[in-house]
Amino acid sequence: MAARLTRLIRERNCTDVLAVYPDEAYLWAALKASGRTGCRFYPYFHNTYKESSKDWRLRLANWLQPRVFSAAHHVFVMSEGMVELYRDRYPALTRCSAMVHSFAEDVPSYAEPGPFDEGVFALSGNINPACLDAARRVSQAVARVAGARLQFYTRQSQQELEELGVWNAAARCTGLARADLLQALRRAEVVLLPHGFNGVFGAVEYQTIFPTRTIEYLICGRPILAHSPPGVFVTRFLKKHDCALVVEAAELQAVREGLERLRNDAALQARLVRNAVETAKMFHISRVGAHLREVLGMPAAA
């Protein structure tokens, strides 16, 4: 991989190489190729590396990560939560910034919530260890709300969701393309954002993860119910921007009460949706692209 990347850099007269983790093979190959060719090297960490590694991968990370940081012209990470972590743990790493996930649709304008499909509580994306324990409580809470139905928009099957323990008797699952997904989310009464309190990942992962479904929720025009633990980055972000009702207690009853409050408080819904639209602007591709171009020293887009 390193040899092929070196040839491509030379054939195409590249000046910069960006390597995306979570695969350390890409980090190593790009590190070697940039050293051989004199290219500027930009690692892009979607997840923490050393902090979330164990056993032989931790030994590899202890060797590779310092070399990546030392050679990097600038380190990109996926969230401001990771920037905070790296600044705290690696004070010598001064060139580090978040290049967040983005959306390319037009920036939405605020509109009064509704009309919507009453009783539909929507959850998009896959259920994985990053959100599993919280998703189970959310599912159980929806099952206890009168007239409510849990709608999964996911590529996972009903059998998979049952095996994960997030299915309930009133649930449905549908796989949709992104353009159709946004339209479907706009019809939901509430969109649901579970974030793990604990699980198989290390504590640092739960502290810094920023669920990508958050961006779809911010632009869908529906109120967000987030179930996430106190102090983690996504909780602090949502509360700072006042764009979701956040339930921080790991208790089923607290989630249910949050759902009931959100669906019955029109003023709260309107405030959260209005703030979500404003918050979404920081994830628009024009802003994210401008940051990338600035760091790379490229001209601004026309």
KOLVEXLO-840641 format. One record per residue (C-alpha): chain; y, z, x; residue in three letters. Coordinates in nm, 2 decimals. Layout:
! KOLVEXLO-840641
<site 'A'; <Y; Z; X>; 'ALA'>
...
This chain:
! KOLVEXLO-840641
<site 'A'; <0.00; 0.00; 0.00>; 'MET'>
<site 'A'; <0.24; 0.09; 0.28>; 'ALA'>
<site 'A'; <0.17; -0.23; 0.47>; 'ALA'>
<site 'A'; <0.21; -0.45; 0.15>; 'ARG'>
<site 'A'; <0.54; -0.27; 0.07>; 'LEU'>
<site 'A'; <0.66; -0.32; 0.42>; 'THR'>
<site 'A'; <0.59; -0.70; 0.39>; 'ARG'>
<site 'A'; <0.77; -0.72; 0.05>; 'LEU'>
<site 'A'; <1.08; -0.54; 0.19>; 'ILE'>
<site 'A'; <1.10; -0.78; 0.48>; 'ARG'>
<site 'A'; <1.03; -1.09; 0.27>; 'GLU'>
<site 'A'; <1.29; -1.01; 0.01>; 'ARG'>
<site 'A'; <1.55; -0.85; 0.25>; 'ASN'>
<site 'A'; <1.55; -0.52; 0.05>; 'CYS'>
<site 'A'; <1.79; -0.25; 0.16>; 'THR'>
<site 'A'; <1.66; 0.03; -0.06>; 'ASP'>
<site 'A'; <1.33; 0.16; -0.18>; 'VAL'>
<site 'A'; <1.28; 0.40; -0.47>; 'LEU'>
<site 'A'; <0.95; 0.58; -0.51>; 'ALA'>
<site 'A'; <0.84; 0.74; -0.83>; 'VAL'>
<site 'A'; <0.64; 1.06; -0.83>; 'TYR'>
<site 'A'; <0.39; 1.20; -0.99>; 'PRO'>
<site 'A'; <0.17; 1.00; -0.75>; 'ASP'>
<site 'A'; <0.20; 1.12; -0.39>; 'GLU'>
<site 'A'; <0.06; 0.78; -0.28>; 'ALA'>
<site 'A'; <0.38; 0.62; -0.38>; 'TYR'>
<site 'A'; <0.58; 0.88; -0.20>; 'LEU'>
<site 'A'; <0.38; 0.83; 0.12>; 'TRP'>
<site 'A'; <0.38; 0.45; 0.11>; 'ALA'>
<site 'A'; <0.75; 0.43; 0.04>; 'ALA'>
<site 'A'; <0.82; 0.68; 0.31>; 'LEU'>
<site 'A'; <0.62; 0.48; 0.57>; 'LYS'>
<site 'A'; <0.76; 0.15; 0.46>; 'ALA'>
<site 'A'; <1.12; 0.27; 0.47>; 'SER'>
<site 'A'; <1.07; 0.41; 0.82>; 'GLY'>
<site 'A'; <0.93; 0.09; 0.95>; 'ARG'>
<site 'A'; <1.20; -0.13; 0.80>; 'THR'>
<site 'A'; <1.51; 0.09; 0.81>; 'GLY'>
<site 'A'; <1.55; 0.08; 0.43>; 'CYS'>
<site 'A'; <1.72; 0.37; 0.26>; 'ARG'>
<site 'A'; <1.46; 0.59; 0.09>; 'PHE'>
<site 'A'; <1.51; 0.74; -0.26>; 'TYR'>
<site 'A'; <1.23; 0.95; -0.41>; 'PRO'>
<site 'A'; <1.24; 1.00; -0.78>; 'TYR'>
<site 'A'; <1.05; 1.32; -0.90>; 'PHE'>
<site 'A'; <0.96; 1.31; -1.27>; 'HIS'>
<site 'A'; <0.78; 1.65; -1.21>; 'ASN'>
<site 'A'; <0.79; 1.91; -0.95>; 'THR'>
<site 'A'; <0.54; 1.84; -0.66>; 'TYR'>
<site 'A'; <0.48; 2.13; -0.43>; 'LYS'>
<site 'A'; <0.55; 2.39; -0.70>; 'GLU'>
<site 'A'; <0.29; 2.25; -0.93>; 'SER'>
<site 'A'; <0.02; 2.17; -0.68>; 'SER'>
<site 'A'; <-0.29; 2.37; -0.60>; 'LYS'>
<site 'A'; <-0.58; 2.37; -0.35>; 'ASP'>
<site 'A'; <-0.60; 2.06; -0.13>; 'TRP'>
<site 'A'; <-0.30; 1.90; -0.31>; 'ARG'>
<site 'A'; <-0.09; 2.20; -0.22>; 'LEU'>
<site 'A'; <-0.18; 2.16; 0.14>; 'ARG'>
<site 'A'; <-0.09; 1.79; 0.12>; 'LEU'>
<site 'A'; <0.24; 1.88; -0.06>; 'ALA'>
<site 'A'; <0.33; 2.13; 0.21>; 'ASN'>
<site 'A'; <0.30; 1.85; 0.46>; 'TRP'>
<site 'A'; <0.45; 1.56; 0.27>; 'LEU'>
<site 'A'; <0.73; 1.71; 0.06>; 'GLN'>
<site 'A'; <0.94; 1.83; 0.36>; 'PRO'>
<site 'A'; <0.91; 1.49; 0.52>; 'ARG'>
<site 'A'; <1.01; 1.32; 0.20>; 'VAL'>
<site 'A'; <1.32; 1.55; 0.16>; 'PHE'>
<site 'A'; <1.42; 1.50; 0.52>; 'SER'>
<site 'A'; <1.40; 1.12; 0.51>; 'ALA'>
<site 'A'; <1.55; 1.08; 0.17>; 'ALA'>
<site 'A'; <1.90; 0.93; 0.14>; 'HIS'>
<site 'A'; <1.92; 1.09; -0.20>; 'HIS'>
<site 'A'; <1.66; 1.27; -0.42>; 'VAL'>
<site 'A'; <1.65; 1.18; -0.79>; 'PHE'>
<site 'A'; <1.49; 1.42; -1.03>; 'VAL'>
<site 'A'; <1.42; 1.39; -1.41>; 'MET'>
<site 'A'; <1.64; 1.67; -1.54>; 'SER'>
<site 'A'; <1.92; 1.91; -1.45>; 'GLU'>
<site 'A'; <1.66; 2.18; -1.47>; 'GLY'>
<site 'A'; <1.49; 2.03; -1.17>; 'MET'>
<site 'A'; <1.83; 2.00; -0.99>; 'VAL'>
<site 'A'; <1.89; 2.37; -1.04>; 'GLU'>
<site 'A'; <1.54; 2.45; -0.91>; 'LEU'>
<site 'A'; <1.58; 2.24; -0.60>; 'TYR'>
<site 'A'; <1.92; 2.37; -0.52>; 'ARG'>
<site 'A'; <1.79; 2.72; -0.54>; 'ASP'>
<site 'A'; <1.47; 2.67; -0.34>; 'ARG'>
<site 'A'; <1.59; 2.41; -0.10>; 'TYR'>
<site 'A'; <1.96; 2.47; -0.02>; 'PRO'>
<site 'A'; <1.96; 2.22; 0.26>; 'ALA'>
<site 'A'; <1.88; 1.95; 0.01>; 'LEU'>
<site 'A'; <2.24; 1.86; -0.08>; 'THR'>
<site 'A'; <2.19; 1.51; -0.20>; 'ARG'>
<site 'A'; <2.01; 1.56; -0.52>; 'CYS'>
<site 'A'; <2.09; 1.46; -0.88>; 'SER'>
<site 'A'; <1.93; 1.40; -1.22>; 'ALA'>
<site 'A'; <1.85; 1.04; -1.33>; 'MET'>
<site 'A'; <1.75; 1.12; -1.68>; 'VAL'>
<site 'A'; <1.55; 0.91; -1.92>; 'HIS'>
<site 'A'; <1.76; 0.68; -2.12>; 'SER'>
<site 'A'; <1.79; 0.48; -2.44>; 'PHE'>
<site 'A'; <1.92; 0.12; -2.47>; 'ALA'>
<site 'A'; <2.01; 0.11; -2.84>; 'GLU'>
<site 'A'; <2.37; 0.13; -2.95>; 'ASP'>
<site 'A'; <2.52; 0.48; -2.94>; 'VAL'>
<site 'A'; <2.48; 0.60; -3.29>; 'PRO'>
<site 'A'; <2.77; 0.71; -3.51>; 'SER'>
<site 'A'; <2.76; 1.03; -3.70>; 'TYR'>
<site 'A'; <2.65; 1.00; -4.06>; 'ALA'>
<site 'A'; <2.59; 1.26; -4.32>; 'GLU'>
<site 'A'; <2.22; 1.35; -4.31>; 'PRO'>
<site 'A'; <2.01; 1.17; -4.57>; 'GLY'>
<site 'A'; <1.86; 1.02; -4.77>; 'PRO'>
<site 'A'; <1.53; 1.14; -4.64>; 'PHE'>
<site 'A'; <1.17; 1.19; -4.74>; 'ASP'>
<site 'A'; <1.17; 1.55; -4.87>; 'GLU'>
<site 'A'; <0.90; 1.76; -4.72>; 'GLY'>
<site 'A'; <0.82; 1.53; -4.42>; 'VAL'>
<site 'A'; <0.83; 1.72; -4.09>; 'PHE'>
<site 'A'; <0.79; 1.47; -3.81>; 'ALA'>
<site 'A'; <0.66; 1.51; -3.45>; 'LEU'>
<site 'A'; <0.66; 1.21; -3.22>; 'SER'>
<site 'A'; <0.48; 1.15; -2.90>; 'GLY'>
<site 'A'; <0.16; 1.29; -2.75>; 'ASN'>
<site 'A'; <0.05; 1.65; -2.76>; 'ILE'>
<site 'A'; <-0.04; 1.76; -2.41>; 'ASN'>
<site 'A'; <-0.04; 2.09; -2.21>; 'PRO'>
<site 'A'; <0.34; 2.07; -2.18>; 'ALA'>
<site 'A'; <0.38; 2.16; -2.55>; 'CYS'>
<site 'A'; <0.03; 2.25; -2.68>; 'LEU'>
<site 'A'; <0.06; 2.62; -2.76>; 'ASP'>
<site 'A'; <0.40; 2.57; -2.93>; 'ALA'>
<site 'A'; <0.27; 2.26; -3.12>; 'ALA'>
<site 'A'; <-0.01; 2.47; -3.27>; 'ARG'>
<site 'A'; <0.23; 2.73; -3.40>; 'ARG'>
<site 'A'; <0.46; 2.45; -3.54>; 'VAL'>
<site 'A'; <0.16; 2.29; -3.72>; 'SER'>
<site 'A'; <0.06; 2.63; -3.87>; 'GLN'>
<site 'A'; <0.41; 2.70; -3.98>; 'ALA'>
<site 'A'; <0.46; 2.37; -4.15>; 'VAL'>
<site 'A'; <0.13; 2.43; -4.34>; 'ALA'>
<site 'A'; <0.29; 2.74; -4.48>; 'ARG'>
<site 'A'; <0.60; 2.57; -4.61>; 'VAL'>
<site 'A'; <0.57; 2.48; -4.98>; 'ALA'>
<site 'A'; <0.55; 2.10; -5.03>; 'GLY'>
<site 'A'; <0.57; 2.02; -4.66>; 'ALA'>
<site 'A'; <0.37; 1.76; -4.47>; 'ARG'>
<site 'A'; <0.33; 1.73; -4.10>; 'LEU'>
<site 'A'; <0.37; 1.36; -3.98>; 'GLN'>
<site 'A'; <0.25; 1.28; -3.63>; 'PHE'>
<site 'A'; <0.39; 0.96; -3.48>; 'TYR'>
<site 'A'; <0.15; 0.92; -3.19>; 'THR'>
<site 'A'; <-0.11; 0.70; -3.02>; 'ARG'>
<site 'A'; <-0.35; 1.00; -3.04>; 'GLN'>
<site 'A'; <-0.62; 0.99; -3.31>; 'SER'>
<site 'A'; <-0.67; 1.24; -3.58>; 'GLN'>
<site 'A'; <-0.99; 1.35; -3.40>; 'GLN'>
<site 'A'; <-0.80; 1.42; -3.08>; 'GLU'>
<site 'A'; <-0.53; 1.61; -3.27>; 'LEU'>
<site 'A'; <-0.81; 1.81; -3.45>; 'GLU'>
<site 'A'; <-0.97; 1.89; -3.11>; 'GLU'>
<site 'A'; <-0.64; 2.01; -2.98>; 'LEU'>
<site 'A'; <-0.60; 2.24; -3.28>; 'GLY'>
<site 'A'; <-0.27; 2.09; -3.41>; 'VAL'>
<site 'A'; <-0.40; 1.93; -3.72>; 'TRP'>
<site 'A'; <-0.37; 2.07; -4.07>; 'ASN'>
<site 'A'; <-0.48; 1.98; -4.41>; 'ALA'>
<site 'A'; <-0.15; 1.81; -4.50>; 'ALA'>
<site 'A'; <-0.11; 1.62; -4.17>; 'ALA'>
<site 'A'; <-0.10; 1.25; -4.11>; 'ARG'>
<site 'A'; <-0.08; 1.04; -3.79>; 'CYS'>
<site 'A'; <0.06; 0.70; -3.74>; 'THR'>
<site 'A'; <0.12; 0.49; -3.42>; 'GLY'>
<site 'A'; <0.44; 0.30; -3.42>; 'LEU'>
<site 'A'; <0.64; 0.08; -3.18>; 'ALA'>
<site 'A'; <0.97; 0.24; -3.06>; 'ARG'>
<site 'A'; <1.19; 0.04; -3.29>; 'ALA'>
<site 'A'; <0.98; 0.13; -3.59>; 'ASP'>
<site 'A'; <0.96; 0.49; -3.47>; 'LEU'>
<site 'A'; <1.33; 0.55; -3.48>; 'LEU'>
<site 'A'; <1.34; 0.41; -3.84>; 'GLN'>
<site 'A'; <1.06; 0.65; -3.94>; 'ALA'>
<site 'A'; <1.22; 0.95; -3.78>; 'LEU'>
<site 'A'; <1.54; 0.88; -3.97>; 'ARG'>
<site 'A'; <1.35; 0.93; -4.29>; 'ARG'>
<site 'A'; <1.21; 1.27; -4.20>; 'ALA'>
<site 'A'; <1.35; 1.58; -4.34>; 'GLU'>
<site 'A'; <1.33; 1.76; -4.00>; 'VAL'>
<site 'A'; <1.21; 1.65; -3.66>; 'VAL'>
<site 'A'; <1.00; 1.89; -3.46>; 'LEU'>
<site 'A'; <1.03; 1.96; -3.08>; 'LEU'>
<site 'A'; <0.77; 2.20; -2.95>; 'PRO'>
<site 'A'; <0.79; 2.31; -2.58>; 'HIS'>
<site 'A'; <0.51; 2.51; -2.41>; 'GLY'>
<site 'A'; <0.55; 2.88; -2.36>; 'PHE'>
<site 'A'; <0.24; 2.88; -2.14>; 'ASN'>
<site 'A'; <-0.06; 2.67; -2.05>; 'GLY'>
<site 'A'; <-0.24; 2.51; -1.76>; 'VAL'>
<site 'A'; <0.08; 2.40; -1.59>; 'PHE'>
<site 'A'; <0.26; 2.64; -1.35>; 'GLY'>
<site 'A'; <0.55; 2.84; -1.47>; 'ALA'>
<site 'A'; <0.80; 2.62; -1.29>; 'VAL'>
<site 'A'; <0.69; 2.31; -1.49>; 'GLU'>
<site 'A'; <0.76; 2.48; -1.82>; 'TYR'>
<site 'A'; <1.09; 2.60; -1.68>; 'GLN'>
<site 'A'; <1.21; 2.25; -1.58>; 'THR'>
<site 'A'; <1.04; 2.00; -1.81>; 'ILE'>
<site 'A'; <1.27; 1.80; -2.04>; 'PHE'>
<site 'A'; <1.06; 1.64; -2.32>; 'PRO'>
<site 'A'; <1.13; 1.27; -2.35>; 'THR'>
<site 'A'; <1.10; 1.28; -2.73>; 'ARG'>
<site 'A'; <1.42; 1.48; -2.73>; 'THR'>
<site 'A'; <1.62; 1.16; -2.67>; 'ILE'>
<site 'A'; <1.47; 0.99; -2.98>; 'GLU'>
<site 'A'; <1.54; 1.30; -3.18>; 'TYR'>
<site 'A'; <1.91; 1.31; -3.07>; 'LEU'>
<site 'A'; <1.97; 0.95; -3.19>; 'ILE'>
<site 'A'; <1.76; 0.96; -3.51>; 'CYS'>
<site 'A'; <2.02; 1.13; -3.72>; 'GLY'>
<site 'A'; <1.79; 1.41; -3.85>; 'ARG'>
<site 'A'; <1.81; 1.78; -3.78>; 'PRO'>
<site 'A'; <1.59; 1.91; -3.49>; 'ILE'>
<site 'A'; <1.38; 2.23; -3.50>; 'LEU'>
<site 'A'; <1.29; 2.32; -3.15>; 'ALA'>
<site 'A'; <1.03; 2.58; -3.07>; 'HIS'>
<site 'A'; <1.07; 2.67; -2.70>; 'SER'>
<site 'A'; <1.07; 2.98; -2.49>; 'PRO'>
<site 'A'; <1.38; 3.17; -2.38>; 'PRO'>
<site 'A'; <1.55; 3.08; -2.05>; 'GLY'>
<site 'A'; <1.38; 2.74; -1.98>; 'VAL'>
<site 'A'; <1.60; 2.44; -1.92>; 'PHE'>
<site 'A'; <1.54; 2.26; -2.25>; 'VAL'>
<site 'A'; <1.62; 2.58; -2.45>; 'THR'>
<site 'A'; <1.94; 2.63; -2.26>; 'ARG'>
<site 'A'; <2.03; 2.26; -2.30>; 'PHE'>
<site 'A'; <1.98; 2.26; -2.67>; 'LEU'>
<site 'A'; <2.17; 2.58; -2.73>; 'LYS'>
<site 'A'; <2.45; 2.48; -2.50>; 'LYS'>
<site 'A'; <2.51; 2.16; -2.69>; 'HIS'>
<site 'A'; <2.43; 2.32; -3.03>; 'ASP'>
<site 'A'; <2.22; 2.02; -3.13>; 'CYS'>
<site 'A'; <1.90; 2.19; -3.25>; 'ALA'>
<site 'A'; <1.79; 2.51; -3.42>; 'LEU'>
<site 'A'; <1.60; 2.68; -3.15>; 'VAL'>
<site 'A'; <1.32; 2.93; -3.23>; 'VAL'>
<site 'A'; <1.25; 3.12; -2.91>; 'GLU'>
<site 'A'; <1.00; 3.38; -3.04>; 'ALA'>
<site 'A'; <0.64; 3.29; -2.99>; 'ALA'>
<site 'A'; <0.55; 3.40; -3.34>; 'GLU'>
<site 'A'; <0.43; 3.19; -3.63>; 'LEU'>
<site 'A'; <0.65; 3.37; -3.88>; 'GLN'>
<site 'A'; <0.97; 3.30; -3.67>; 'ALA'>
<site 'A'; <0.89; 2.93; -3.67>; 'VAL'>
<site 'A'; <0.83; 2.93; -4.05>; 'ARG'>
<site 'A'; <1.16; 3.11; -4.11>; 'GLU'>
<site 'A'; <1.34; 2.86; -3.88>; 'GLY'>
<site 'A'; <1.20; 2.57; -4.08>; 'LEU'>
<site 'A'; <1.30; 2.72; -4.41>; 'GLU'>
<site 'A'; <1.65; 2.80; -4.29>; 'ARG'>
<site 'A'; <1.70; 2.45; -4.15>; 'LEU'>
<site 'A'; <1.58; 2.27; -4.46>; 'ARG'>
<site 'A'; <1.79; 2.49; -4.69>; 'ASN'>
<site 'A'; <2.12; 2.49; -4.50>; 'ASP'>
<site 'A'; <2.31; 2.17; -4.54>; 'ALA'>
<site 'A'; <2.61; 2.28; -4.33>; 'ALA'>
<site 'A'; <2.38; 2.37; -4.04>; 'LEU'>
<site 'A'; <2.20; 2.03; -4.07>; 'GLN'>
<site 'A'; <2.53; 1.85; -4.06>; 'ALA'>
<site 'A'; <2.66; 2.05; -3.76>; 'ARG'>
<site 'A'; <2.34; 2.00; -3.56>; 'LEU'>
<site 'A'; <2.32; 1.62; -3.63>; 'VAL'>
<site 'A'; <2.69; 1.57; -3.54>; 'ARG'>
<site 'A'; <2.64; 1.75; -3.21>; 'ASN'>
<site 'A'; <2.32; 1.56; -3.14>; 'ALA'>
<site 'A'; <2.50; 1.23; -3.17>; 'VAL'>
<site 'A'; <2.76; 1.34; -2.92>; 'GLU'>
<site 'A'; <2.50; 1.48; -2.69>; 'THR'>
<site 'A'; <2.30; 1.16; -2.70>; 'ALA'>
<site 'A'; <2.58; 0.97; -2.52>; 'LYS'>
<site 'A'; <2.48; 1.13; -2.18>; 'MET'>
<site 'A'; <2.14; 0.96; -2.21>; 'PHE'>
<site 'A'; <2.27; 0.61; -2.29>; 'HIS'>
<site 'A'; <2.15; 0.35; -2.04>; 'ILE'>
<site 'A'; <2.50; 0.25; -1.95>; 'SER'>
<site 'A'; <2.58; 0.60; -1.82>; 'ARG'>
<site 'A'; <2.24; 0.65; -1.65>; 'VAL'>
<site 'A'; <2.27; 0.30; -1.49>; 'GLY'>
<site 'A'; <2.62; 0.38; -1.37>; 'ALA'>
<site 'A'; <2.50; 0.69; -1.19>; 'HIS'>
<site 'A'; <2.22; 0.50; -1.02>; 'LEU'>
<site 'A'; <2.46; 0.23; -0.91>; 'ARG'>
<site 'A'; <2.70; 0.48; -0.78>; 'GLU'>
<site 'A'; <2.44; 0.66; -0.57>; 'VAL'>
<site 'A'; <2.30; 0.33; -0.43>; 'LEU'>
<site 'A'; <2.65; 0.21; -0.35>; 'GLY'>
<site 'A'; <2.62; -0.09; -0.58>; 'MET'>
<site 'A'; <2.91; -0.25; -0.78>; 'PRO'>
<site 'A'; <2.96; -0.13; -1.13>; 'ALA'>
<site 'A'; <2.80; -0.34; -1.40>; 'ALA'>
<site 'A'; <3.02; -0.61; -1.56>; 'ALA'>
